């Protein structure tokens, strides 16, 4: 294969490899293995996720999104913002755009390095139910904000074993066979929501999760009647802003806003995916 041009992007600490695949520069054969290899840290480029930008017959473009293990998933909020800014920088779309995802059509608006995306309406919201873990019963809530998320309220977020507890819940029989992402949230007195996320497919805590931040914001808004917008402090130290409308316990008009940084552009050589 010839070298493949890519961009490295970061959305509030969630990092991605983005490739313009409108001319089918990426070989479909063994694609999941290829993605897993180039997303390896220290051994290759390294990333939380992998994005292919492709042609659409109806909107500005469509994407395929993959976790770092090569698994394809429906939606990623931070990845969507990065994809939108990539499309703008590369002349694929203007400052306002729409693009296809496996979760539906997403709209986006670019303002300098910040991007605001319109999210799909949430599904399957369940509040305060109990699952049994090795350490005993645990009360959780859950919601699908494009992908499934569990939300757990904690008083002190720093000592939480995000990897250990998150991994156990991610693979819990309640969420089989697809599994779930897991968020640990704490509401500060000033209204800031702190969120830490174990991401399915990355299989570790990430520095930020867009759909997880939306899930945390909506669950806490439902329970405590928090007004829109909600500012979410991610593990990277950067903020995501979640906008929404709530009527009769139903959410709509959901938007996720935050930065989308284009870090560098390069070429993938064969050594990157050996």
Residue pairs with C-beta under 8 A, 6 or more apart in sequence:
1 27
1 270
3 267
3 268
3 269
4 19
4 25
4 26
4 267
4 268
5 19
5 20
5 25
5 265
5 266
5 267
5 268
6 17
6 18
6 19
6 45
6 265
6 266
6 267
6 268
7 17
7 18
7 19
7 86
7 262
7 263
7 264
7 265
8 15
8 16
8 17
8 18
8 45
8 47
8 262
8 263
8 264
8 265
8 266
9 15
9 16
9 18
9 82
9 85
9 86
9 260
9 261
9 262
9 263
10 16
10 82
10 260
10 261
10 263
11 77
11 78
11 79
11 81
11 82
11 208
11 210
11 258
11 259
11 260
11 261
12 78
12 207
12 208
12 210
12 234
12 236
12 238
12 239
12 240
12 258
12 259
13 206
13 207
13 208
13 234
13 235
13 236
13 237
13 238
14 48
14 49
14 76
14 78
14 79
14 206
14 207
14 208
14 209
14 210
15 46
15 47
15 48
15 49
15 263
16 47
16 48
16 49
16 50
16 51
16 78
16 79
16 82
17 38
17 39
17 45
17 47
17 49
17 50
17 51
18 51
18 53
18 82
18 83
18 86
19 25
19 26
19 50
19 51
19 52
19 53
20 53
20 86
20 90
20 92
21 52
21 53
21 54
21 64
22 53
22 54
22 55
22 61
22 92
26 34
26 52
27 34
31 70
32 66
32 70
32 71
32 72
33 70
34 70
34 273
35 50
35 66
35 68
35 70
36 68
36 69
36 70
37 43
37 44
37 272
37 273
37 274
38 44
38 45
38 47
38 50
38 268
38 272
38 273
39 45
39 46
39 47
39 48
39 49
39 50
39 68
39 69
39 70
40 46
44 272
44 273
45 266
45 268
45 272
47 68
48 67
48 68
48 199
48 202
48 206
49 65
49 66
49 67
49 68
49 76
49 79
49 202
50 65
50 66
50 67
50 68
50 70
51 63
51 64
51 65
51 66
51 79
51 82
51 83
51 86
52 63
52 64
52 66
53 61
53 62
53 63
53 83
53 86
53 87
53 92
54 61
54 62
54 63
54 64
55 61
55 62
56 62
56 99
56 100
58 100
58 105
59 97
59 98
59 99
59 100
59 105
60 87
60 92
60 93
60 97
60 98
60 99
61 87
61 92
61 93
61 97
61 99
61 100
62 99
62 100
62 101
63 80
63 83
63 99
63 100
63 101
64 72
64 102
65 72
65 73
65 74
65 75
65 76
65 79
65 101
65 102
66 72
66 73
66 201
67 73
67 199
67 200
67 201
67 202
68 201
68 202
69 201
69 202
69 203
71 201
72 102
73 102
73 147
73 200
73 201
74 101
74 102
74 103
74 146
74 147
75 101
75 102
75 103
75 106
75 120
75 145
75 146
75 147
75 211
76 146
76 147
76 210
76 211
77 117
77 119
77 145
77 146
77 209
77 210
77 211
77 212
77 213
77 214
77 240
77 256
78 208
78 209
78 210
78 240
78 258
78 260
79 210
80 99
80 101
80 106
80 108
80 117
80 210
80 256
81 108
81 115
81 117
81 210
81 256
81 258
81 259
81 260
82 115
82 260
82 261
82 262
83 99
84 93
84 97
84 99
84 108
84 110
84 115
84 117
84 260
85 110
85 113
85 115
85 260
85 262
86 92
86 262
87 93
87 97
87 99
88 94
88 95
88 97
88 110
89 262
93 99
95 109
95 110
95 111
96 107
96 108
96 109
96 110
97 107
97 108
97 110
98 105
98 106
98 107
98 108
99 105
99 106
99 108
100 106
101 146
103 120
103 146
103 147
104 120
106 117
106 118
106 119
106 120
107 117
107 118
108 115
108 116
108 117
108 118
109 115
109 116
109 117
113 259
113 260
113 261
114 257
114 258
114 259
114 260
115 257
115 258
115 259
115 260
116 243
116 255
116 256
116 257
117 255
117 256
117 257
118 253
118 254
118 255
119 145
119 146
119 211
119 214
119 254
119 255
119 256
120 145
120 146
120 254
121 251
121 252
121 254
122 143
122 144
122 145
122 214
122 215
122 218
122 251
122 254
123 143
123 144
124 142
124 143
124 144
124 148
125 141
125 142
125 143
125 218
125 219
125 222
126 141
126 142
126 143
127 141
127 219
127 222
127 223
128 139
128 140
128 141
128 223
129 139
129 140
129 141
129 142
130 137
130 138
130 139
130 140
131 137
131 138
131 140
131 169
131 172
131 174
132 138
133 165
133 168
133 169
133 172
134 168
138 152
138 169
139 152
140 150
140 151
140 152
140 169
141 150
141 151
141 152
141 219
141 223
142 148
142 149
142 150
142 151
142 180
143 149
143 151
143 215
143 218
143 219
145 211
145 212
145 214
145 215
145 218
145 254
146 211
147 181
147 200
147 211
148 175
148 178
148 179
148 180
148 181
149 180
149 181
149 182
149 183
149 211
149 212
149 215
149 216
150 169
150 175
150 180
150 181
150 182
150 183
151 183
151 185
151 215
151 216
151 219
151 220
152 169
152 182
152 183
152 184
152 185
153 185
153 186
153 187
153 220
154 160
154 184
154 185
154 186
155 186
156 186
157 184
157 185
157 186
157 194
157 196
160 184
160 196
162 182
162 184
162 196
162 197
162 198
162 205
163 198
163 204
163 205
165 182
165 184
165 198
166 182
166 184
166 197
166 198
166 205
167 198
167 203
169 175
169 180
169 182
169 198
170 179
170 180
170 181
170 182
170 198
170 200
170 203
171 179
172 180
179 200
180 200
181 197
181 198
181 199
181 200
181 209
181 211
181 212
181 215
182 197
182 198
183 195
183 196
183 197
183 198
183 209
183 212
183 215
183 216
184 195
184 196
184 197
185 193
185 194
185 195
185 196
185 216
185 219
185 220
186 193
186 194
187 193
187 194
187 220
187 224
187 226
188 194
191 226
191 230
191 231
192 231
192 232
192 233
193 213
193 216
193 217
193 220
193 230
193 231
193 232
193 233
194 232
194 233
195 209
195 212
195 213
195 216
195 232
195 233
195 234
196 205
196 235
197 205
197 206
197 208
197 209
197 212
197 213
197 235
198 204
198 205
199 205
199 206
199 209
199 212
205 235
206 235
207 234
207 235
207 236
208 234
208 235
208 236
208 238
208 240
208 258
209 234
210 240
210 256
210 258
213 232
213 234
213 240
213 242
213 256
214 242
214 254
214 256
216 232
217 226
217 230
217 232
217 242
217 244
218 242
218 244
218 251
218 254
220 226
220 230
221 227
221 228
221 230
221 244
221 246
221 251
222 246
222 249
222 251
228 242
228 243
228 244
228 245
228 246
229 241
229 242
229 243
229 244
229 257
230 241
230 242
230 244
231 239
231 240
231 241
231 242
232 239
232 240
232 241
232 242
233 239
234 240
238 258
238 259
239 258
240 256
240 257
240 258
241 256
241 257
241 258
242 254
242 255
242 256
242 257
243 253
243 254
243 255
243 256
243 257
244 251
244 252
244 253
244 254
244 255
245 251
245 252
245 253
